[in-house]
Amino acid sequence: MERISWDQYYMSQSHLLALRSTCERLAVGATIVRDKRVIAGGYNGSPSGSVHCIDEGCKVIDGHCVRTIHAEVNAILQCAKFGVATEGAEIYVTHFPCLNCCKTIIQSGIQKIFYAHDYKNHPYAIELLEEAGVEYEKVELDYLHIDTNTKDKLYFMTSLIEKLEERGASDEELQDLRMKANQLFTYSD
């Protein structure tokens, strides 16, 4: 059996972390690695003890959800909380970091960013990374398929079923569709 690469291994962990996200807009996960050891992980969500976007909706100001702490910052803060140095580490992120996260990564001493998906890659963020000597590399998850769009798919299917209900579909048809949708999004051994 062929083993997966280190990059695929750590990127897989970031995708799993993204499944814990409480953000409705984009699920992001981040894994910080130093000397081939995971030192922290994070996902985007609200501060501890605060309400979550999945419970009360996003709090959007100027096009950004201000309720959410980004995955990269959560992972770096986890290191700070437990006294773990990030100097010389690498970070694996499901999506290219935003401008503020890039600045935080630079300040934390992380030396390389691996990301799976381009996402609004800010030109100034790239300029800052290059100026600071922080490398960045796209590493798509190609060994395993982890569906990070489950919530979006379930929401889409639910809205379609609701539209069918509004248009007069029978209770029997709707119940059958709901059961099939539930089976698609329920894990079983």
Disulfide bonds with the S-S distance in Angstrom:
none
